Amino acid sequence: MMQSSFSPAEGFGKAVCGSFAALRFDDIPDDVMARLKLFLLDSIGTVAAGVFAPGVEELARRLARWESSGSATVLGRGRRVSPPSAAMVNAAAAHALDFDDQHDPTRVHSYCCVVPAVLATAEDLGNVSGEAILEAVACGVEFHARLGDACMESFERGWMPTVTFGTLASAMAAGKILGLDADGLANAVGLAYHQASGNGQARTDQTLAKRLGPGFAARSGVLSAFLAADGVTGPHRALEGRDGLFRLYLDGRADASRLQAGLGTRWYVSEFSMKPYPGCRCNHTVIDMGTRLHAEKLDPEAIERVQIYLGEVNYSTVQGKYDPELGSQVHAQFNAAYNLARAIIDGGVSLASFSDEAIRDERVASLAARIDAFVDPGIPVNATGPARLKVFLRDGGEIELSRDTMPGSPARPLSVNAVRRKFEDCVVHGLGADTDKVQELASCILDIEHSNIECLVAAFPAGQNEAGKGGEFEIHAV
């Protein structure tokens, strides 16, 4: 997919930072704010779900050996470390089970980077209001999605836009908490760009490193904002310069105008999707169709084979035969055959679907072995929603299904009750918390504009290291 380019003049990056510096809590419309708070609830729930996940556990233990104290909290563990380290562990936890947000058109996961960066920065500063937290999250998420929209070719070029752009977005959000002006935000974003990386190889190789990417972004963003506050200067042409983001990372194939067009009136924040299922978003339409087949009482043993048809980018992300012998949660999360088989057999995909026992389930593996994915040339290359199935039955019958939209998207949003059930399941799954603790945390988040950072952190339950022992989230009233 080729994107038309717009070459910004010198001073563009600072002007963008000035626009975000000027945005205030009162500028956010009520409907956008309501959605923002639901996503904050969802994001903190995904942190809880991933506290003890493989990859996150090792990261937290390593940092515990290196840091014995600090001014920010590793959520669910109660340990205090430096703000960059707290942001890193909490962001990795938010992304670990792939249950976090996504802006489907640009494929960026923003809240998992931005929220941990904001919370860690706010804890260090102390007595930060809920309004300031919401303002910073809104600006960071908005900046992230707009960067993704400006640089639509980044995913196809091998970058991981969640991480690459999430580093800059985390710096923007943390800088807002610190009260940086346009120059300060420009320095923070410039310092973040100096560290920005993140490629798709960890996803392609389906390794635990995939889970840590948002952690690296949040860590670097927080560090950049604090250094900027301390007077360290960053490259002021981080976006538009000769070696800036647009030229170096995209060969100039970016539309920089999207960073400012309609800022303050069109809110990308309102265009995010909330995942109803854990695992790669590329699988969600396929899972949705699998749940329908389950509801129609299709016997898995009656299936001879299944063909999944996806757009090229989705296909490249979740294609391939499922191999239960790998014993890899990440492999299962990023495999269309596994997710469809699980949906047909169980009627959905839940957090429990990726336990060590579940990913070796012989019945699911047997059905997954009869499922193959293909590119559908009729689906736009970068489209996330559309997918179709062709099911061949042993008796000679055939079933064809197709859908263009995913549950959890703006076109098919989860109900408020469904979001709250998902949150509860995440907190119970990851921390073993009781209902009272779950509701206390939810109430604090949903009323955060009347509270502060200390309330939120104090309400977060301590984990019992019983990951995987919670209930199972199911969609109702999607």
C-alpha positions as CSV (number, residue, x, y, z in Angstrom):
1,M,0.0,0.0,0.0
2,M,1.5,3.3,-1.1
3,Q,0.8,6.4,1.0
4,S,0.9,9.9,-0.4
5,S,3.6,12.0,1.2
6,F,3.4,15.5,2.7
7,S,6.8,17.1,3.5
8,P,6.5,19.3,6.5
9,A,8.5,22.5,6.8
10,E,11.1,23.0,9.5
11,G,9.4,23.7,12.9
12,F,6.6,21.2,12.2
13,G,7.4,19.0,15.1
14,K,7.5,21.8,17.6
15,A,4.2,23.1,16.3
16,V,2.6,19.7,16.8
17,C,4.0,19.6,20.4
18,G,2.6,23.1,20.9
19,S,-0.8,22.0,19.8
20,F,-0.8,19.1,22.3
21,A,0.6,21.3,25.0
22,A,-2.4,23.5,24.6
23,L,-5.0,20.7,24.9
24,R,-6.7,20.6,28.2
25,F,-9.1,18.3,30.1
26,D,-11.9,20.7,29.4
27,D,-11.3,20.5,25.7
28,I,-12.2,16.8,25.6
29,P,-15.9,16.3,24.7
30,D,-18.1,14.4,27.1
31,D,-18.6,11.4,24.7
32,V,-14.9,11.1,24.1
33,M,-14.2,11.3,27.9
34,A,-16.7,8.6,28.6
35,R,-15.0,6.3,26.1
36,L,-11.6,7.3,27.4
37,K,-12.5,6.2,30.9
38,L,-13.8,2.8,29.7
39,F,-10.5,2.3,27.9
40,L,-8.6,3.3,31.0
41,L,-10.6,0.7,32.9
42,D,-9.9,-1.9,30.2
43,S,-6.2,-1.1,30.1
44,I,-5.6,-1.3,33.9
45,G,-7.5,-4.6,33.7
46,T,-5.1,-5.9,31.1
47,V,-2.2,-4.9,33.4
48,A,-3.7,-7.0,36.2
49,A,-4.2,-10.0,33.9
50,G,-0.6,-10.0,32.8
51,V,1.2,-9.3,36.1
52,F,2.6,-12.9,36.3
53,A,2.6,-13.7,32.6
54,P,5.7,-15.4,31.1
55,G,8.2,-12.7,30.1
56,V,6.7,-10.2,32.5
57,E,7.6,-12.4,35.5
58,E,11.2,-12.6,34.4
59,L,11.4,-8.9,33.7
60,A,10.0,-8.0,37.1
61,R,12.3,-10.4,38.9
62,R,15.4,-9.0,37.1
63,L,14.5,-5.4,38.0
64,A,13.8,-6.5,41.6
65,R,17.5,-7.7,41.8
66,W,18.7,-4.3,40.5
67,E,16.4,-1.9,42.2
68,S,15.4,-2.1,45.9
69,S,13.4,1.1,46.1
70,G,11.9,3.9,44.0
71,S,9.0,6.4,43.6
72,A,6.7,4.3,41.4
73,T,4.9,1.0,41.8
74,V,5.1,-2.2,39.9
75,L,1.3,-2.9,40.0
76,G,0.1,-6.1,41.5
77,R,3.5,-6.7,43.2
78,G,3.6,-3.6,45.4
79,R,7.3,-3.2,44.8
80,R,8.6,0.3,44.4
81,V,11.2,1.0,41.6
82,S,12.2,4.0,39.4
83,P,9.4,5.4,37.2
84,P,11.0,4.2,33.9
85,S,11.2,0.7,35.4
86,A,7.7,0.7,36.8
87,A,6.4,1.9,33.4
88,M,8.3,-0.8,31.6
89,V,7.0,-3.7,33.7
90,N,3.4,-2.4,33.8
91,A,3.3,-1.8,30.1
92,A,4.7,-5.3,29.4
93,A,2.0,-6.7,31.6
94,A,-0.7,-4.7,29.8
95,H,0.4,-6.2,26.4
96,A,1.4,-9.7,27.5
97,L,-1.9,-11.5,27.0
98,D,-2.7,-9.5,23.9
99,F,-6.0,-8.4,25.4
100,D,-5.2,-4.7,25.1
101,D,-6.6,-2.0,22.9
102,Q,-6.0,-1.5,19.2
103,H,-6.6,1.3,16.7
104,D,-7.5,-1.1,13.9
105,P,-6.8,1.0,10.9
106,T,-3.2,1.8,12.0
107,R,-2.6,-1.4,14.1
108,V,-1.2,0.5,17.1
109,H,-1.8,-0.5,20.7
110,S,-1.7,2.8,22.5
111,Y,-3.1,2.5,25.9
112,C,-0.8,-0.3,26.9
113,C,2.2,2.1,26.3
114,V,0.7,5.4,27.4
115,V,-1.3,4.5,30.6
116,P,1.7,2.9,32.4
117,A,3.9,5.8,31.4
118,V,1.4,8.3,32.8
119,L,0.8,6.4,36.1
120,A,4.5,6.0,36.8
121,T,5.2,9.7,36.1
122,A,2.3,10.8,38.2
123,E,3.4,8.7,41.2
124,D,6.8,10.3,41.2
125,L,5.3,13.8,41.0
126,G,2.7,13.0,43.6
127,N,-0.8,14.3,44.2
128,V,-1.6,14.3,40.5
129,S,-5.3,14.8,39.9
130,G,-7.5,12.4,38.0
131,E,-8.2,15.2,35.5
132,A,-4.5,15.5,34.8
133,I,-4.2,11.8,34.3
134,L,-7.1,11.7,31.8
135,E,-5.7,14.7,29.9
136,A,-2.3,13.1,29.6
137,V,-3.7,9.7,28.5
138,A,-5.9,11.4,25.9
139,C,-3.0,13.4,24.5
140,G,-0.6,10.4,24.4
141,V,-3.2,8.1,22.8
142,E,-4.2,10.7,20.3
143,F,-0.6,11.4,19.3
144,H,0.1,7.7,18.9
145,A,-2.8,7.0,16.6
146,R,-2.1,10.1,14.5
147,L,1.5,9.0,14.1
148,G,0.3,5.6,13.0
149,D,-2.1,7.2,10.5
150,A,0.6,9.5,9.2
151,C,2.9,6.5,8.8
152,M,0.6,3.8,7.5
153,E,3.3,1.9,5.7
154,S,5.4,1.3,8.8
155,F,3.9,-2.1,9.6
156,E,4.5,-3.4,6.1
157,R,8.1,-2.1,6.3
158,G,8.8,-4.2,9.3
159,W,8.4,-1.6,12.1
160,M,6.3,-2.4,15.1
161,P,4.3,0.9,15.2
162,T,3.0,0.2,18.7
163,V,6.6,0.3,20.0
164,T,8.2,2.7,17.5
165,F,5.6,5.4,17.8
166,G,4.6,4.4,21.3
167,T,8.0,5.6,22.5
168,L,7.2,9.1,21.3
169,A,3.6,8.9,22.5
170,S,4.7,7.8,26.0
171,A,7.1,10.8,26.2
172,M,4.2,13.1,25.1
173,A,1.9,11.7,27.8
174,A,4.5,11.7,30.6
175,G,5.5,15.3,29.5
176,K,1.9,16.4,29.9
177,I,1.9,15.1,33.5
178,L,5.1,17.0,34.2
179,G,3.5,20.2,32.8
180,L,6.0,20.6,30.0
181,D,5.4,23.5,27.5
182,A,5.8,23.2,23.7
183,D,9.6,23.4,23.9
184,G,9.7,20.8,26.7
185,L,7.4,18.4,24.9
186,A,9.5,18.9,21.7
187,N,12.6,17.9,23.7
188,A,10.8,14.9,25.3
189,V,9.6,13.7,21.9
190,G,13.0,14.3,20.4
191,L,14.8,12.4,23.2
192,A,12.2,9.6,22.7
193,Y,12.9,9.5,19.0
194,H,16.6,9.1,19.8
195,Q,15.6,5.8,21.4
196,A,12.8,4.7,19.2
197,S,13.0,1.2,17.8
198,G,10.7,-1.8,17.7
199,N,10.5,-4.2,14.8
200,G,8.2,-7.0,13.8
201,Q,10.7,-9.9,14.1
202,A,9.7,-10.7,17.7
203,R,6.1,-11.1,16.4
204,T,7.1,-13.1,13.4
205,D,9.3,-15.4,15.5
206,Q,6.5,-15.6,18.1
207,T,8.8,-15.1,21.1
208,L,8.2,-13.6,24.5
209,A,10.1,-10.4,23.3
210,K,6.8,-9.5,21.6
211,R,5.3,-8.9,25.0
212,L,8.0,-6.6,26.2
213,G,7.9,-4.0,23.3
214,P,5.3,-1.6,24.9
215,G,7.4,-1.9,28.1
216,F,10.5,-0.6,26.2
217,A,8.4,2.2,24.7
218,A,6.9,3.3,28.0
219,R,10.3,3.1,29.8
220,S,12.0,5.3,27.1
221,G,9.1,7.7,27.0
222,V,9.2,8.3,30.8
223,L,12.9,8.7,30.8
224,S,12.7,11.2,28.0
225,A,10.1,13.3,29.7
226,F,12.0,13.5,32.9
227,L,15.2,14.4,31.1
228,A,13.4,17.1,29.2
229,A,12.1,18.5,32.5
230,D,15.6,18.5,33.8
231,G,16.8,20.6,30.9
232,V,18.2,18.0,28.5
233,T,17.6,19.0,24.9
234,G,16.4,16.6,22.2
235,P,16.6,16.9,18.4
236,H,14.0,19.5,17.6
237,R,13.4,18.2,14.1
238,A,12.7,14.6,15.3
239,L,9.8,14.3,12.9
240,E,10.7,16.4,9.9
241,G,14.5,16.5,9.9
242,R,16.8,15.0,7.3
243,D,17.3,12.1,9.7
244,G,13.9,12.4,11.3
245,L,11.2,9.9,11.7
246,F,9.5,10.5,8.4
247,R,12.6,10.3,6.2
248,L,14.7,7.8,8.0
249,Y,12.0,5.3,9.0
250,L,9.5,5.8,6.1
251,D,11.7,7.1,3.2
252,G,9.5,10.1,3.2
253,R,6.4,8.0,2.5
254,A,4.3,9.6,5.3
255,D,1.5,12.1,5.4
256,A,2.5,14.4,8.2
257,S,-0.6,16.5,7.9
258,R,-2.6,13.9,9.7
259,L,-0.8,14.8,13.0
260,Q,-2.6,18.1,13.1
261,A,-5.7,17.9,10.8
262,G,-8.8,18.3,12.9
263,L,-6.8,18.1,16.2
264,G,-9.3,18.9,19.0
265,T,-12.3,18.3,16.8
266,R,-11.7,14.8,15.3
267,W,-10.6,12.5,18.1
268,Y,-8.8,9.3,17.1
269,V,-9.3,8.3,20.8
270,S,-12.9,7.5,19.8
271,E,-11.9,5.2,17.0
272,F,-10.1,2.6,19.1
273,S,-11.3,-1.0,19.4
274,M,-11.5,-2.9,22.7
275,K,-10.7,-6.6,22.4
276,P,-13.4,-9.1,23.3
277,Y,-11.0,-11.9,23.0
278,P,-7.3,-12.2,24.0
279,G,-4.8,-12.9,21.2
280,C,-3.9,-11.1,18.0
281,R,-6.6,-8.8,16.7
282,C,-6.1,-10.3,13.2
283,N,-7.9,-13.5,14.5
284,H,-11.0,-11.8,15.9
285,T,-13.3,-11.9,12.9
286,V,-12.3,-15.5,12.5
287,I,-13.1,-16.2,16.1
288,D,-16.4,-14.4,15.8
289,M,-17.4,-16.8,12.9
290,G,-16.2,-19.8,14.9
291,T,-18.5,-18.9,17.8
292,R,-21.4,-18.8,15.3
293,L,-20.5,-22.3,14.1
294,H,-20.4,-23.5,17.7
295,A,-23.8,-21.8,18.4
296,E,-25.2,-23.7,15.4
297,K,-24.1,-27.0,17.0
298,L,-21.5,-27.8,14.4
299,D,-19.7,-31.0,15.5
300,P,-16.0,-30.6,15.2
301,E,-15.6,-34.2,14.2
302,A,-17.9,-33.5,11.2
303,I,-15.4,-31.1,9.8
304,E,-13.0,-32.5,7.1
305,R,-11.1,-29.2,6.6
306,V,-11.5,-25.4,6.8
307,Q,-10.1,-22.6,4.7
308,I,-9.6,-19.2,6.2
309,Y,-9.3,-16.2,3.9
310,L,-7.7,-13.0,5.1
311,G,-6.2,-9.8,3.8
312,E,-2.5,-10.0,3.1
313,V,-1.3,-8.2,6.2
314,N,-3.6,-10.2,8.5
315,Y,-2.5,-13.4,6.8
316,S,1.2,-12.7,7.2
317,T,0.6,-12.2,10.9
318,V,-1.4,-15.3,11.9
319,Q,-0.9,-17.8,9.1
320,G,0.9,-21.2,9.4
321,K,0.1,-24.6,10.9
322,Y,-0.5,-24.7,14.6
323,D,2.2,-26.8,16.4
324,P,1.1,-27.7,20.0
325,E,4.5,-29.3,20.6
326,L,6.1,-25.8,20.7
327,G,4.2,-25.2,24.0
328,S,4.2,-21.5,23.2
329,Q,1.5,-19.2,24.3
330,V,2.6,-16.5,21.9
331,H,2.4,-19.1,19.0
332,A,-1.2,-19.8,20.0
333,Q,-2.0,-16.1,20.3
334,F,-0.8,-15.5,16.8
335,N,-2.2,-18.5,15.0
336,A,-5.5,-18.3,13.1
337,A,-6.0,-22.1,13.0
338,Y,-5.7,-22.5,16.8
339,N,-8.1,-19.6,17.5
340,L,-10.7,-20.8,15.1
341,A,-10.5,-24.4,16.4
342,R,-10.8,-23.2,19.9
343,A,-13.9,-21.0,19.1
344,I,-15.6,-23.8,17.2
345,I,-15.1,-26.2,20.1
346,D,-15.6,-23.9,23.1
347,G,-17.8,-21.2,21.7
348,G,-15.2,-18.5,22.2
349,V,-11.6,-17.7,23.2
350,S,-10.8,-16.7,26.7
351,L,-7.8,-16.0,28.9
352,A,-8.0,-19.7,29.9
353,S,-7.6,-20.6,26.2
354,F,-3.9,-19.8,26.4
355,S,-2.9,-21.7,29.6
356,D,-0.1,-24.2,29.2
357,E,-2.6,-27.0,29.4
358,A,-5.1,-25.5,26.9
359,I,-2.5,-24.8,24.1
360,R,-1.7,-28.6,24.2
361,D,-5.4,-29.7,24.1
362,E,-5.4,-32.7,21.7
363,R,-8.9,-32.1,20.5
364,V,-8.2,-28.5,19.6
365,A,-4.9,-29.4,18.0
366,S,-6.6,-32.1,15.9
367,L,-9.1,-29.6,14.5
368,A,-6.4,-26.9,14.0
369,A,-4.4,-29.4,11.9
370,R,-7.3,-29.4,9.4
371,I,-7.4,-25.6,9.1
372,D,-5.3,-23.6,6.6
373,A,-5.2,-19.8,6.0
374,F,-4.9,-18.1,2.6
375,V,-4.7,-14.6,1.2
376,D,-8.0,-13.3,-0.3
377,P,-7.1,-11.0,-3.1
378,G,-10.6,-9.5,-2.8
379,I,-9.8,-8.1,0.7
380,P,-7.8,-4.9,0.8
381,V,-4.1,-5.6,1.8
382,N,-4.1,-3.8,5.1
383,A,-7.8,-4.4,6.1
384,T,-8.1,-5.7,9.6
385,G,-11.8,-6.6,9.8
386,P,-12.9,-8.6,6.8
387,A,-12.5,-12.4,6.7
388,R,-14.3,-15.4,5.3
389,L,-14.4,-19.1,6.0
390,K,-15.1,-22.1,3.8
391,V,-15.9,-25.3,5.8
392,F,-15.8,-28.7,4.1
393,L,-17.8,-31.4,5.9
394,R,-17.1,-35.1,5.9
395,D,-20.6,-35.8,4.4
396,G,-19.8,-33.6,1.4
397,G,-21.6,-30.5,2.6
398,E,-20.0,-27.0,2.7
399,I,-20.5,-23.9,4.8
400,E,-19.4,-20.5,3.8
401,L,-19.3,-17.5,6.2
402,S,-18.0,-14.0,5.8
403,R,-17.8,-10.9,8.0
404,D,-16.5,-7.4,7.4
405,T,-16.4,-6.1,10.9
406,M,-15.0,-7.2,14.3
407,P,-16.7,-7.2,17.6
408,G,-15.2,-4.6,19.9
409,S,-14.7,-2.1,17.0
410,P,-16.5,1.3,16.9
411,A,-18.9,-0.3,14.5
412,R,-19.7,-3.1,17.0
413,P,-18.6,-1.8,20.4
414,L,-18.8,-3.8,23.6
415,S,-21.5,-2.8,26.0
416,V,-20.5,-1.1,29.3
417,N,-21.5,-4.3,31.1
418,A,-19.4,-6.4,28.9
419,V,-16.4,-4.1,29.5
420,R,-16.9,-4.4,33.2
421,R,-17.1,-8.2,33.0
422,K,-13.9,-8.3,31.0
423,F,-12.2,-6.1,33.6
424,E,-13.4,-8.3,36.4
425,D,-12.2,-11.4,34.7
426,C,-8.8,-9.9,34.0
427,V,-8.2,-8.9,37.6
428,V,-9.4,-12.2,39.0
429,H,-7.4,-14.1,36.4
430,G,-4.1,-12.3,37.0
431,L,-4.3,-11.4,40.7
432,G,-6.8,-13.8,42.3
433,A,-8.6,-10.7,43.7
434,D,-12.0,-11.0,45.4
435,T,-15.1,-9.2,44.1
436,D,-14.9,-6.4,46.6
437,K,-11.4,-5.5,45.6
438,V,-12.3,-5.6,41.9
439,Q,-15.2,-3.3,42.4
440,E,-13.2,-0.9,44.5
441,L,-10.6,-0.6,41.7
442,A,-13.3,-0.2,39.0
443,S,-15.1,2.5,40.9
444,C,-11.8,4.4,41.5
445,I,-11.0,4.3,37.8
446,L,-14.4,5.2,36.5
447,D,-14.6,8.2,38.9
448,I,-10.9,9.1,38.5
449,E,-11.6,12.7,37.6
450,H,-12.7,13.2,41.2
451,S,-9.7,11.4,42.6
452,N,-6.0,11.2,42.2
453,I,-3.0,8.9,41.5
454,E,-2.7,7.8,45.1
455,C,-6.3,6.5,45.2
456,L,-5.8,4.5,42.0
457,V,-2.5,2.8,43.0
458,A,-3.8,2.1,46.5
459,A,-6.9,0.4,45.1
460,F,-4.9,-1.9,42.8
461,P,-5.0,-5.4,44.5
462,A,-1.8,-7.2,45.4
463,G,-1.3,-10.3,43.3
464,Q,-1.4,-13.9,44.7
465,N,0.6,-15.3,41.8
466,E,-2.4,-17.5,40.8
467,A,-2.5,-16.4,37.1
468,G,-4.9,-18.4,35.1
469,K,-7.2,-19.4,37.9
470,G,-9.9,-16.7,37.3
471,G,-13.1,-17.0,35.4
472,E,-13.7,-16.8,31.7
473,F,-14.9,-13.7,29.9
474,E,-17.7,-14.2,27.5
475,I,-19.3,-11.6,25.2
476,H,-22.8,-10.4,26.0
477,A,-24.6,-7.6,24.3
478,V,-21.8,-6.8,21.9
